[in-house]
Amino acid sequence: MAGLLVHAHRNRRELVQAFPSMKKYLIDDHRLIFEAVVARDPDRADATLRKHFEIGNEYRRRAIVGEIDGITALPAANLPTKRRANSRKAT
């Protein structure tokens, strides 16, 4: 398990090096996720985290196909939300 975690950590660091815009996005999104958790708002935390992962997946896809930072990343809060069938609805 430790080897897998080290491998994943190195991959993320390499990804940040390939995409300079990712660093600001990561800082901004982690702040938004933290604020939602501190506010005890599980719906906002869940939605922000899902968008955060979608953006991370897009960066990984771009790295695989050889694209390098050609766009500026936006914090997850600026992206439309995709609702999953089993996700909680806001009350």
Buried (B, 14 or more C-beta within 10 A) or exposed (E): EEEEEEEEEEEBEEBBEBBEBBEEBBEBBEEBBEEBBEEEBEEBBBBBBBBBEEBBEEBEEBBEEEBEEEEEBBBBBEBEBEEEEEEEEEE
